[in-house]
Amino acid sequence: MIGRPNVGKSTLMNVLIGQKIAITSNKPQTTRNRIQTVYTDDRCQIIFLDTPGVNKAKNKLGEYMLNVAERTISEVDVILWLVEPTTYIGGGERHIIEKLKKAKAPVILVINKMDMVKKADTAEVIKTYSAEFDFAEVIPISALRGNNTFDVIDAIVKYLPYGPAYYDEDTITDQPMKQIVSEIIREKSLHALSDEIPHGIAVVIDKMKTRENGICDIDATIVCEKDSHKGIIIGKQGAMLKKIGSTARYEIERLIEGKANLQLWVKVKKDWRDSETLLKNYGYVDKDE
């Protein structure tokens, strides 16, 4: 899955596999790594790769995210390009079109958020994009409302190569539990904090261990770039940090189907998004390096 930030890639992937794995928010840079999930039915097994939104890189983290998204295009059997239902094709979309023209895999155009426009406008949107690229399929959907989402599965199946299943039928993701938990905490931070701060935070799981009584102890650090941001994340008398922790704990407990004891700390690492060493320490590592 490829597309500009906030077009709904993670939402669609979560809907298709029937479980929330990728975090979602209305802020850019929500997805930073390539998220891999697995859909299996009696016809096929599809491994979805949800990529970071394609955007102009402003720092080393941005460069990493852009490289991940663009390299994935050359590694897959089918490309889903998600766009919003508009007849205006901006610079970001044109950049993606140029990358898609070099790809060998068939491209399925998925026009998301169709619940936001009138049905009569659909034809014009399809006409606008089809004039720019020869798509294998064009599918209008609403990932948020679940409208036509499984038409995407039906379309993908047509272009999959025959072969053995890579994963057993119960597998939903190959992501380590620590990574999923850290992303949940980051998502709750994205929802709670103002627009400026979320771009500059990372979440590191310092400890994750289950006791004999089944309670999972989790120690996590929210890393930010400025002392002023640290104060905002903690909040007055710790109120903001408590809010992030309680909403994250609720979702973590649903994920692990048990009780969690979540402890959060906040640490300042100035300009970590431009430090290759810190980026690697926080899990942003190019797998091809």
Backbone as a ProteinNet text record, in pm:
[ID]
protein_1_A
[PRIMARY]
MIGRPNVGKSTLMNVLIGQKIAITSNKPQTTRNRIQTVYTDDRCQIIFLDTPGVNKAKNKLGEYMLNVAERTISEVDVILWLVEPTTYIGGGERHIIEKLKKAKAPVILVINKMDMVKKADTAEVIKTYSAEFDFAEVIPISALRGNNTFDVIDAIVKYLPYGPAYYDEDTITDQPMKQIVSEIIREKSLHALSDEIPHGIAVVIDKMKTRENGICDIDATIVCEKDSHKGIIIGKQGAMLKKIGSTARYEIERLIEGKANLQLWVKVKKDWRDSETLLKNYGYVDKDE
[TERTIARY]
84.5	0	87.7	59.7	136.9	39.1	85	-0.3	52.5	-8.5	27.5	-13	41.8	-0.5	-151	-207.7	-348.1	-451.5	-414.7	-516.2	-593.6	-547.9	-623.3	-563.7	-433.8	-369.5	-378.9	-342.1	-343.6	-485.5	-580.4	-720.5	-770.1	-740	-782.4	-718.7	-589.6	-522.6	-582.6	-608.4	-669.2	-805.9	-885.4	-1018.9	-1007	-914.7	-903.5	-858.1	-767.7	-721.7	-808	-900.9	-994.7	-938.9	-826.7	-766.3	-678.6	-672.8	-590.7	-445	-362	-217.5	-145.7	-181.4	-119.5	-193.6	-119.1	-182.9	-235.2	-335.7	-397.3	-413.8	-404.3	-436.6	-451	-495.7	-511.7	-386.5	-274.7	-150.3	-53.4	23.3	124.7	228.8	298	405.8	353.6	225.4	173.7	242.4	242.1	316.1	458.8	555.4	696.1	774.6	738.2	803.1	710.1	765.1	681.7	614.5	482.6	406.3	360.9	388.2	353.8	243.7	133.8	25.7	-14.2	-87.8	-119.4	-269.9	-324.8	-464.3	-468.4	-546.2	-556.8	-702.9	-744.5	-874.9	-857.3	-967.5	-954.7	-904.7	-892.3	-842.7	-696	-650.6	-520.2	-462.1	-337	-274.5	-211.2	-250.5	-199.2	-117	4	87.1	83.7	18.7	6.7	127.2	178.7	286.9	234.4	209.1	162.5	284.5	301.3	422.7	396.5	502.8	487.2	432.9	357.3	305.1	417.5	402.4	505.5	495.7	602.2	604.5	747.1	764.6	898.8	973.8	1096.1	1174.4	1233.3	1215.8	1269.2	1384.5	1408.6	1516.6	1551.1	1644.4	1687.2	1574.8	1487.9	1372.5	1283	1260.3	1180	1242	1375	1445.7	1428.1	1440.6	1423.6	1284.1	1182.1	1044.1	1019	1072.5	1055.1	1122.5	1243.4	1315.3	1239.2	1183.2	1105.9	987.1	913.5	793.6	828	930.3	962.7	1027.9	1109	1172.8	1071.2	967.7	866.7	797.5	785.9	720.7	785.4	916.8	988.9	992.1	934.1	947.5	818.2	710.5	579.6	518.4	412.6	342.6	228.5	171.5	61	79.2	50.4	59.6	-80.7	-115.5	-238.8	-200.8	-247.7	-223.7	-350.6	-346.7	-462.7	-457.9	-569.9	-582.6	-715.3	-730.5	-856.9	-940.6	-1072.7	-1160.9	-1161.3	-1057.3	-1046.7	-1002.5	-1038.3	-995.8	-868.2	-811.4	-683.6	-570.2	-473.8	-357.2	-238.7	-195	-87.4	50.7	151.2	290.3	324.8	270.2	297.2	245.8	122.7	66.2	145.4	189.5	265.6	400.7	459	583.2	559.3	446.1	412.6	389	320.1	294.2	424.9	524.2	653.9	720	706.9	762	685.1	553.9	471.6	499.2	533.7	562.8	685	772.5	892.9	868.7	753.1	723.9	677.5	708.8	667.4	534.6	497.4	374.8	250.8	137.5	12.4	-26	-87.3	-125.4	-277.9	-330.7	-473.7	-493.7	-574.8	-605	-722.5	-701.5	-806.4	-841.5	-961.7	-1006.5	-1080.4	-1017.1	-1071.7	-1154.7	-1223.5	-1304.2	-1419.7	-1475.9	-1587.6	-1712.8	-1713.7	-1826.1	-1825.1	-1714.4	-1701.2	-1751.6	-1783.1	-1826.8	-1956	-2018.4	-2139.3	-2103.2	-2190.2	-2164.3	-2145.9	-2216.2	-2208.7	-2068.5	-1990.1	-1855.2	-1752.6	-1789.5	-1695.1	-1637.2	-1722.3	-1678.6	-1571.1	-1585.6	-1487.3	-1351.6	-1355.6	-1231.2	-1160.3	-1235.6	-1178	-1119.8	-1193.7	-1147.8	-1016.7	-1007.9	-888.2	-764.8	-775.6	-659.5	-627.7	-730.8	-708.7	-638.8	-653	-583.7	-432.4	-391.7	-250.2	-176.2	-252.1	-186.2	-282.2	-225.2	-305.3	-318.5	-424.3	-442.8	-501.8	-459.7	-516.3	-661.7	-690.8	-826.4	-841.9	-965.2	-996.5	-1113	-1092.4	-1194.2	-1223.6	-1343.8	-1383.5	-1428.6	-1379.4	-1414	-1428.7	-1476.5	-1464.8	-1411.2	-1281.4	-1220.4	-1281.7	-1313	-1368.4	-1504	-1585.8	-1720.5	-1726.9	-1614.9	-1612	-1684.4	-1708.5	-1780.1	-1687.1	-1722.5	-1649.6	-1507.1	-1472.2	-1332.2	-1290.5	-1383.7	-1342.8	-1343.6	-1388.8	-1364.6	-1214.4	-1142	-996.1	-932.7	-978.8	-927	-953.3	-1076.3	-1112.7	-1023.9	-991.9	-906.2	-763.5	-710	-572.2	-553.7	-651.1	-639.9	-613	-669.5	-651.2	-504.3	-425.4	-287.8	-181.3	-223	-125.6	-65.1	64	124.8	85.3	85.4	60.2	182.7	160.5	274.4	227.3	319.2	282.8	256.1	179.3	156.3	285.2	317.1	437.5	415	290.6	259	144	134	18.1	-105.3	-222.7	-346.4	-383.9	-322.5	-353.3	-265.5	-162.8	-70.7	-135.8	-127.2	-182.7	-72.4	37.5	150.5	280.2	391.2	522.9	588.9	512.9	569.9	588.9	702.5	720.3	620.3	578.1	480.7	530.9	663	718.9	695.2	711.1	694	548.1	455.9	314.1	277.3	327.9	298.7	354.6	476.9	535.9	455.9	402.9	322.8	187.9	130.7	5.5	27	137.4	166.9	188.1	255.9	278.9	146.3	57.6	-72.3	-151.3	-152.7	-227.3	-164.6	-33.6	34.1	-6.9	-15.8	-58.3	-197.2	-285.6	-423.8	-433.4	-347.7	-360.4	-286.3	-177.8	-89.8	-121.4	-67.5	-90.2	-13.6	-44.1	11.2	163.4	226.7	371.7	448.9	408.8	490.3	498.4	386.7	394.2	501.4	533.7	638.7	771.7	791.3	920.7	926.9	834.1	842.8	867.5	936.3	952.2	918.3	883.2	854.1	943.6	1013.4	1105.5	1054.4	1043.3	1003.5	1130.4	1143.6	1262.2	1250.5	1129.3	1107.1	966.9	952.5	820.8	829.6	772.4	786.8	656.7	614.7	491.5	521.7	453.3	470.7	398.7	424.1	359.6	208.2	161.9	16.7	-49.9	30.1	-24.3	-20.2	12.1	20.9	148.3	134.5	249.4	301.9	427.1	491.1	560.9	524.6	582.6	639.2	767.9	831.4	861.4	814.5	835.8	877.7	959.8	1005.7	956.5	891.9	855	970.1	1031	1145.7	1095.6	1134.4	1097.9	1223.4	1206.7	1323.2	1353	1256.8	1277.3	1231.6	1296.8	1257	1112.9	1075.4	938.8	836.7	874.6	785.9	769.3	877.3	871.1	765.4	765.5	667.4	524.8	503.4	368.6	324.4	418.2	385.2	350.3	424.4	395.1	265.9	249.5	129	128.4	28.7	17.2	-8.3	82.7	77.8	70.3	132.7	140.3	12.7	-81.4	-213.3	-208	-127.8	-121	-58	50.8	118	25.1	-51.6	-147.1	-255.6	-301.3	-403.5	-350.8	-228	-166.9	-153.7	-105.4	-83.1	-211.1	-318.5	-442.5	-508.9	-508.1	-568.5	-483.9	-350.9	-262.5	-280.2	-285.3	-298	-426.6	-535.3	-663.8	-649.3	-584.8	-570.6	-468.3	-361.5	-261.5	-325.5	-409.2	-474.5	-568.1	-632.7	-715.9	-629	-513	-421.1	-365.7	-319	-255.3	-356.7	-483.4	-592	-555.8	-506.7	-468.5	-441	-401.1	-373	-232.1	-217.9	-87.5	-59.6	62.1	109.9	205.4	156	233.2	290.7	422.4	492.2	556.8	527.7	580.8	677.6	785.5	878.9	895.3	947.1	971.2	1116.6	1182.2	1324.4	1345.5	1435.4	1467	1594.6	1585.3	1701.8	1694.7	1769.1	1759.4	1792.9	1705.8	1725.9	1750.2	1683.1	1705.3	1665.2	1572.6	1528.9	1636.3	1744.9	1855.6	1981.2	1966.6	2079.7	2064.7	2153.7	2145.7	2156.2	2242.2	2259.3	2130.1	2067.9	1943.8	1828.8	1824.1	1719.7	1727.1	1848.5	1865.2	1830.6	1869.6	1837	1685.6	1611.5	1466.5	1391.5	1465.3	1400.7	1379.8	1432.2	1417.1	1542.2	1545.3	1663.8	1626.9	1699.7	1678.5	1719.8	1623.9	1651.4	1755.3	1778.4	1876	2018	2032.8	2165.5	2248.2
-119.2	0	123.6	212.8	336	452.5	571.2	688.6	803.2	917.5	1035.4	1014.6	1095.1	1082.6	1103.5	1027	1043.8	1006.6	923.1	880.6	757.9	695.8	584	446.6	439.8	309.6	217	270	187.9	146.6	238.2	206.5	92.8	100.4	-4.2	-138.1	-137.4	-263.1	-325.7	-244.7	-296.6	-357.8	-293.6	-344.4	-478.2	-487.7	-608.7	-729.6	-708.3	-824.5	-848.5	-755.2	-775.8	-752.7	-684.8	-655.4	-532	-453.1	-332.7	-367.4	-347.9	-367.9	-235.9	-168.1	-38.9	71.6	165.9	276.5	378.5	452.3	552.2	684.2	793.5	925.4	1018.1	1140.5	1237.1	1321.1	1278.9	1355.1	1284.8	1362	1301	1226.2	1135.1	1056.1	960.5	925.3	828.6	693.8	645	522.5	560.7	504.9	538.1	420.8	299.4	180.4	109.5	11.8	-71.8	-175.8	-173.4	-264.5	-382.7	-503.7	-622.8	-700.9	-725.2	-805.3	-913.6	-1011.8	-1129.4	-1152.1	-1163.3	-1199.2	-1337.6	-1428.8	-1564.6	-1605.4	-1657.1	-1721.5	-1849.3	-1911.9	-2041	-2027	-1903.4	-1881.3	-1844.1	-1770.1	-1704.2	-1665.6	-1625.8	-1556.5	-1429.1	-1316.3	-1186.6	-1126.4	-1086.6	-1017.8	-869.5	-792.9	-649	-576.4	-481.2	-395.1	-252.2	-203.1	-64.4	24.4	117.6	199.7	338.9	407.8	547.1	633.1	735.8	827.1	895.4	904.5	966.1	1117.3	1176.5	1319.7	1369	1497.4	1554	1539.5	1484.8	1460.6	1590.6	1611.6	1730.9	1699.2	1570.6	1528.1	1382.5	1324.4	1187	1086.4	1113	1025.6	1029.4	1149.5	1164	1092.2	1100.4	1031.2	879.6	831.4	688.7	643.5	720	683.8	684.3	783.7	793.3	675.8	639.8	526.9	396.1	377.5	256	245.6	354.6	354.5	329	399	389.5	255.8	200.7	73.2	-40.9	-29.6	-135.3	-155.4	-49.3	-57.9	-164.9	-180.1	-274.1	-416.6	-438.7	-568.8	-649.6	-599.2	-662.2	-714	-795.5	-852.5	-763.1	-684.8	-595	-466.2	-354.1	-225.4	-167.5	-130.6	-56.3	89.5	176.8	320.4	383.1	431.3	494.8	645.6	699	842.7	889.7	1020.2	1078.4	1116.5	1127.3	1152.6	1298.3	1336.2	1473.6	1471.6	1574	1583	1665.2	1705.9	1778.8	1682.1	1673.2	1587.7	1676.9	1674.8	1762.6	1704.9	1779.2	1739.5	1605.9	1582.1	1455.8	1336.5	1347.9	1239.7	1220.2	1331	1318.1	1251	1274.4	1207.1	1056	1017.4	875	815	888.3	839.4	808.4	895.8	872.2	745.4	719.4	596.5	473.9	486.6	373.8	337.9	436.7	409.9	319.8	319.2	234.8	97	78.6	-48.1	-153.3	-278.1	-388	-448.9	-429.9	-490.5	-413.2	-483.4	-413.8	-317.9	-206.1	-105.7	-96.4	-114.6	-98.5	36.3	121.1	251.5	234.9	268.7	261.8	405.5	448.1	584.1	575.4	620.1	607.8	732.2	721.7	831.3	871.8	772.1	802.5	844.7	820.8	867.5	1019.4	1082.5	1228.3	1304.1	1232.4	1300.2	1236.9	1304.5	1251.9	1143.7	1044.4	934.6	986	1091	1146.7	1196.5	1229.9	1282.5	1173	1047.8	936.2	924.7	935.8	919.2	1020.1	1144.5	1248.1	1218.9	1168.5	1133.5	1020.8	917.6	803.7	850.7	937.4	988.6	1066.8	1148.5	1231.2	1144.5	1043.3	958	862.6	811.6	717	783	915.5	988	994.7	972	983.1	849.6	737.6	607.5	496.7	389	274.3	175.7	189.9	105.4	-29.8	-132.1	-265.2	-268	-196.8	-187	-50.2	-3.3	118.3	84.6	104.3	65.7	181.5	237.3	340.1	272.2	318	257.1	363.2	319	396	299.4	311	222	244	370	402.8	336.8	334.3	276.6	131.2	81.8	-57.2	-78.6	28.7	17.2	-30.1	-140.5	-197	-242	-250.2	-281.6	-420.4	-516.2	-651.1	-669.8	-567.9	-566.4	-556.8	-495.9	-484.4	-623.2	-708.5	-846.1	-920.3	-911.4	-980.5	-936.8	-807	-755.5	-805.4	-803.8	-847.7	-992.6	-1078.1	-1222.6	-1248.8	-1166.8	-1185.7	-1178.3	-1104	-1076.4	-1146.9	-1228.4	-1297.6	-1416.9	-1441.1	-1561.4	-1684.9	-1800.5	-1924.9	-1961.9	-2020.3	-2062	-2103.6	-2151.8	-2194.6	-2074.5	-2097.7	-1992.8	-1970.6	-1845	-1811.7	-1826.8	-1807.5	-1809.6	-1906	-1955.7	-2037.8	-1948	-2010.7	-1933	-1847.2	-1871.5	-1791.6	-1667.1	-1656.1	-1542.6	-1416.5	-1307.1	-1179.1	-1078	-1086	-995.7	-1061.5	-1016.6	-1065.1	-962.5	-859.5	-755.5	-807.2	-780.2	-818.5	-745.4	-810.5	-751	-617.7	-610.1	-485.3	-369.4	-396.5	-290.5	-246.9	-343.6	-309.4	-225.1	-264.2	-190.3	-48.3	-34.1	100	187.6	127.6	202.7	243.5	156.9	193.3	316.5	318	432.7	558.3	542.8	658.5	707.5	615.2	655.3	737.1	690	762.4	899.7	909.4	1039.2	1131.3	1074	1151.5	1209.8	1128.4	1172.5	1280.8	1270.5	1358.6	1491.7	1491.8	1608.6	1700.1	1821.4	1919.8	1882.1	1952.3	1916.7	1916.7	2008.5	2025.6	1908.9	1861.6	1768.8	1626.7	1565.9	1425.3	1392.7	1488.9	1462.8	1433	1492.5	1483	1381.9	1283.2	1183.9	1044.1	965.1	821.6	752.8	625.9	550	427.3	412.1	298.7	212	81.8	-11.2	-55.7	-13.4	-46.4	-185.4	-224.2	-355.5	-403.3	-532	-591.4	-736.2	-762.7	-895.7	-933.6	-1059.5	-1107.5	-1183	-1144.6	-1212.9	-1347.8	-1425.2	-1555.7	-1542.7	-1431.8	-1412.1	-1358.3	-1343.5	-1303.3	-1154.4	-1071.8	-927.5	-895.6	-815.2	-778.3	-641.3	-638.7	-512.9	-451.2	-326.9	-257	-123.8	-103.4	26.9	87.1	208.7	271.3	416.4	462.8	601.3	672.7	786.3	873.4	971.4	965.5	1051.7	1171.9	1292.6	1414.2	1497.5	1606.8	1682.6	1808.3	1856.8	1984.2	1973	2050.2	2054.1	2103.7	2200.9	2253.6	2145.8	2057.6	1947.9	1848.6	1826.7	1733.8	1779.7	1908.9	1963.8	1945.4	1962.4	1947.3	1801	1709.3	1566.2	1520.3	1569.8	1532.7	1599.9	1727.9	1800.5	1847.9	1926.8	1981	1868	1857.9	1752.3	1612.5	1598.7	1467.8	1424.2	1517.9	1481.6	1427.5	1490.6	1446.9	1307.9	1286.4	1156.3	1047.1	1081.6	985.8	952.1	1052.8	1031.9	939.3	967.3	882.6	739.8	727.2	595.1	515.2	579.6	506.1	460.6	547.4	507.1	400.2	409.8	308.2	175.3	180.9	56.6	-18.1	56.2	-6.1	-87.1	-27.2	-97.2	-210.5	-191.1	-297.1	-418.8	-395.1	-507	-583	-512.7	-580.8	-664.7	-612.2	-682.2	-809.6	-798.4	-914.1	-1002.3	-956.6	-1030.3	-1059.3	-957.3	-970.3	-834.2	-831.2	-707.1	-655.3	-523.9	-462	-354.9	-350.5	-244.4	-158.6	-44.2	40.7	160.7	175.3	289.1	370.2	500.1	586.4	690.7	713.9	821.3	907.5	1028.1	1118.4	1163.1	1155	1189.3	1282.2	1378.6	1471.8	1427	1410.7	1384.6	1483.8	1592.6	1700.6	1651.4	1687.3	1658.8	1511	1421.6	1278.3	1235.7	1309.3	1270.3	1292	1363.9	1384.1	1308.1	1218.1	1138.5	994	949	811.7	710.8	739.4	648.1	634.6	748.5	743.6	684.1	712.6	653.4	500.9	448.5	302.6	250.8	326.1	285.3	277.4	363.4	368.7	282.3	201.9	102.7	142.4	259.6	301.3	261.1	133.7	77.8	27.4	72.8	24.6	-121.6	-208.9	-352.9	-394.7	-308.5	-341.9	-297.2	-227.4	-181.1	-295.4
0	0	0	-94.1	-101.1	-117	-77.6	-91.5	-7.4	-22.8	54.5	200.4	292.4	432.4	449.4	541.9	583.6	478.5	381.1	283.6	332.2	442	499.6	477.1	449	423	544.6	660.3	781.6	819.4	802.7	833.3	744.7	615.2	522.6	559	587.8	620.8	746.1	846.9	969.7	941.6	855.1	820.5	748.1	653.7	572.1	652.8	748.2	825.7	949.7	976.8	1085.3	1223.8	1231.1	1361.8	1348.9	1455	1450.9	1477.8	1378.7	1393.2	1368.8	1260	1229.4	1302.1	1359	1430	1330.8	1373.8	1286.4	1361.3	1286.1	1339.1	1219.8	1245	1135.3	1116.3	1176.4	1165.9	1071.2	989.5	904.2	987.8	921.9	983.7	1090.9	1083	1179.2	1158	1033.9	1001.3	965	1037.4	1011.5	954.5	996.1	943.8	846.2	775.1	689.6	778.9	783.6	867.5	782	827	750.5	821.4	750.6	805.6	706	755.1	672.6	670.3	548.5	529	465.1	524.4	469.9	460.9	344.4	332.6	251.4	208.8	139.8	-3.2	-52.3	-188.9	-193.6	-90.1	-104.5	30.1	25.8	138.1	82.8	141.9	97.7	211	180.6	278.7	244.5	331.2	309	367.7	293.2	341.1	342.5	462.6	479.2	493.1	400.6	397.7	454.2	498.2	541.5	427.2	462.4	361	285.2	153.9	70.2	83.5	136.3	163.1	144.8	123.9	110.4	242.4	234.7	355.9	409.1	541.1	605.8	700.9	725.6	814.4	782.6	857.7	829.3	852.4	949.6	968.8	845.4	792.8	671.8	552.3	539.6	431.5	444.6	568.4	595	553.3	594.4	562.7	412.6	343.5	198.7	128.3	172.5	113	131.3	251.4	279.6	184.6	170.8	86.4	-60	-109.3	-251.8	-287.6	-196.4	-226	-228.7	-146.9	-140.2	-274.8	-353	-484	-571.3	-561.7	-649.1	-594	-473.9	-407.5	-402.3	-461.1	-440	-570.4	-556.3	-672	-718.9	-627.7	-658.4	-577.8	-639.9	-570.4	-554.7	-432	-406.8	-385.5	-471.6	-453.7	-400.6	-278.3	-217.4	-239.8	-282.9	-303.4	-244.2	-229.7	-185	-306.7	-291.2	-406.5	-450.2	-521.1	-570.2	-716.3	-789.1	-929.5	-943.4	-829.5	-833.4	-802	-892.9	-870.7	-839.5	-715.1	-670.1	-694.8	-650.5	-671.4	-606.4	-488.5	-420	-497.5	-550.9	-631.3	-760.8	-820.3	-945.2	-919.6	-804.2	-766.8	-758.3	-698	-687.3	-826.5	-913.2	-1049.1	-1121.7	-1107.8	-1172.8	-1120	-990.4	-932.6	-981.7	-992.7	-1037.5	-1183.8	-1263.6	-1405.2	-1423	-1321.5	-1326.6	-1265.5	-1204.1	-1136	-1237.2	-1207.9	-1295	-1251.1	-1125.5	-1072.3	-1118.3	-1133.5	-1165.3	-1052.6	-1088.3	-990	-982.5	-861.7	-837.4	-769.5	-831.9	-772.3	-676.5	-550.8	-449.9	-410.3	-445.9	-412.5	-279.2	-173.3	-39.3	-2.1	108.7	165.9	73.9	3.4	-86	-9.7	121.7	203.6	218.9	175.5	189.2	66.3	-41.5	-165	-217.6	-310.5	-373.8	-474.1	-487.9	-581.9	-724.6	-757.3	-892.8	-927.2	-824.3	-847.9	-872.9	-845.1	-857.1	-997.6	-1097.1	-1236.6	-1274.3	-1227.2	-1259.1	-1193.7	-1070.8	-1001	-1075.6	-1112.3	-1186.1	-1319.6	-1388.1	-1518	-1502.6	-1398.4	-1375	-1355.1	-1269.2	-1240.1	-1354.9	-1420.4	-1530.6	-1648.7	-1660.5	-1767.8	-1742.1	-1616.5	-1578.6	-1579.6	-1565.8	-1551.1	-1592.6	-1645.2	-1688.6	-1572.3	-1494.3	-1376.6	-1413.9	-1340.3	-1359.4	-1313.8	-1205	-1150.7	-1084.9	-1076.1	-1000.6	-907.4	-775.4	-677.8	-583.6	-587	-489.8	-359.9	-245.5	-117.3	-8.3	106.2	230.2	334.9	365.3	464	601.5	632.8	763.8	785.9	682.3	693.9	646.2	589.9	542.8	410.9	335.5	207.9	96.4	30.6	-85.1	-51.7	77.2	110.4	62.3	66.9	26.5	-124.9	-199.2	-343.7	-370	-276.5	-289.1	-284	-192.5	-183.3	-313.4	-364	-488.7	-604.3	-607.9	-715.6	-701.3	-580	-557.5	-599.3	-565.4	-592.9	-741	-828.4	-973.4	-1015.5	-940.5	-983.9	-899.2	-804	-719.4	-792.7	-774.5	-832	-751.1	-816.3	-744.1	-663.1	-545.2	-463.4	-325.9	-243.4	-108.2	-17.4	88.5	188	266.6	293.5	369.8	520.2	564	707	732.4	857.5	891.3	898.2	891.6	872.8	993.2	1108.5	1227.9	1240.9	1157.1	1166.9	1109.6	1185.1	1138.7	1110.7	1185.5	1161.2	1205.4	1146.4	1190	1282.4	1321.4	1406.7	1549.1	1611.1	1751	1841.4	1948	2039.8	2096.5	2124.9	2177.8	2082.1	1952.9	1853.8	1845.6	1852	1847.5	1969	2087.6	2210.8	2204.6	2153.5	2144.2	2048.5	1941.9	1845.5	1906.1	1989.5	2056.6	2144.8	2219.1	2306.2	2221.9	2108.4	2020.4	1963	1927.5	1873.5	1976.2	2100.8	2203.6	2228.9	2213.7	2224.5	2109.4	1988	1871.2	1892.9	1949.2	1969.6	2077.7	2179.1	2295.6	2280.2	2201.2	2196.4	2079.2	2085	1979.5	1852.9	1742.8	1611.9	1606.9	1676.5	1663.5	1723.7	1839.5	1917.3	1859.5	1810.3	1768.3	1666.3	1577	1478.8	1547.2	1665.3	1732.5	1843.7	1846.6	1952.8	1897.6	1979.3	1955.5	2086.3	2080.2	2201.6	2205.2	2316.1	2333.9	2449.5	2426.2	2531.9	2605.1	2729.5	2807.9	2870.9	2906.2	2967.9	2936.7	2908	2888.9	2934.9	3049.5	3110.1	3180.8	3163.1	3224.4	3353.2	3460	3588.5	3588.9	3694.1	3707.7	3719.3	3776	3790.3	3663.2	3555.6	3426.2	3397.4	3497	3474	3395.8	3290.8	3207.5	3250.9	3299.1	3338.5	3217.6	3188.4	3072.5	3118	3092.7	3114.7	2977.9	2953	2822.7	2839.7	2745.3	2746.2	2621	2641.3	2529.6	2508.8	2391.9	2360.5	2281.4	2325.6	2253.4	2226.9	2153	2106.5	2188.4	2264.6	2335.6	2481.1	2567.2	2707.6	2721.9	2637.6	2644.4	2608.1	2513.9	2475.2	2590.2	2663.8	2776.8	2877.2	2903.8	2997.8	2949.4	2818.7	2762.5	2768.6	2736.9	2738.3	2879.9	2979.2	3118.1	3164.2	3129.7	3165.8	3310	3342.9	3477.6	3577.1	3674.7	3776.1	3713.2	3594.2	3528.7	3459	3439.8	3386.4	3243.4	3156.2	3017.2	3005.9	3078.7	3074.6	3127.7	3229.1	3286.5	3184.1	3111	3007.5	2897.5	2850.3	2746.7	2798.8	2922.8	2981.2	2998.1	3043.5	3068.6	2938.7	2836.5	2708.4	2639.8	2650.7	2592.5	2665.2	2796.9	2875.4	2838.6	2820.9	2784.1	2654.6	2554.2	2426	2434.4	2510.8	2528.3	2594.7	2694.8	2763.9	2671.5	2580.5	2479.7	2386.7	2352.9	2262.7	2326.1	2450.5	2515.8	2589.5	2591.8	2658.5	2804.3	2872.2	3012.1	3072.3	3196.8	3267.2	3236	3232	3206.7	3311.3	3357.5	3446.2	3363.9	3315.5	3224.3	3298.3	3290.2	3350	3237.7	3232.2	3126.5	3182.7	3108.9	3138.4	3013.5	3031.8	2919.1	2923	2806.8	2797.8	2678.3	2693	2583.7	2512.7	2382	2297.1	2181.1	2193.3	2096	1954.3	1859.9	1717	1688.7	1759.7	1737	1596.1	1534.9	1399.4	1293.8	1331.7	1238.3	1281.6	1377.2	1425.8	1379.2	1291.7	1241.4	1355	1452.8	1565.9	1645.6	1678.4	1756.1	1675.7	1546.4	1463.2	1468.7	1460.8	1468.2	1607.5	1710.1	1847.6	1869.9	1800.3	1819	1718.5	1643.2	1555.8	1413.2	1372.6	1233.8	1157.2	1119.4	1055.8	918.3	817.9	682.5	675.8	642	642.5	539	439.2	335.9	372.5	485.6	523.5	580.1
[MASK]
+++++++++++++++++++++++++++++++++++++++++++++++++++++++++++++++++++++++++++++++++++++++++++++++++++++++++++++++++++++++++++++++++++++++++++++++++++++++++++++++++++++++++++++++++++++++++++++++++++++++++++++++++++++++++++++++++++++++++++++++++++++++++++++++++++++++++++++++++++++++++++++++++

